[in-house]
């Protein structure tokens, strides 16, 4: 997994082309999804969790914890309700 530094929000994969990589390594990913939201809209909700220890490109290591909660509406449009990625440096 690579972690990129992005200024502002993420809206397009093309933003990653020139973005600096700040950490790299292996992490575990857990995905859960539910078809048909509780509100009766027929939307699909997806939750992502990323957890692991990565190597920082500036030296040292950091624990990564990332979460995302998105909704895909029946028309295919995407709603990002929350996204968080945290890198916590580990003491050596």
Beta strands, then each sheet from edge to edge (+ up, - down):
strand 1: 2-4
strand 2: 21-35
strand 3: 44-56
strand 4: 61-72
strand 5: 78-89
sheet 1: 1+ 2- 3+ 4- 5+
end
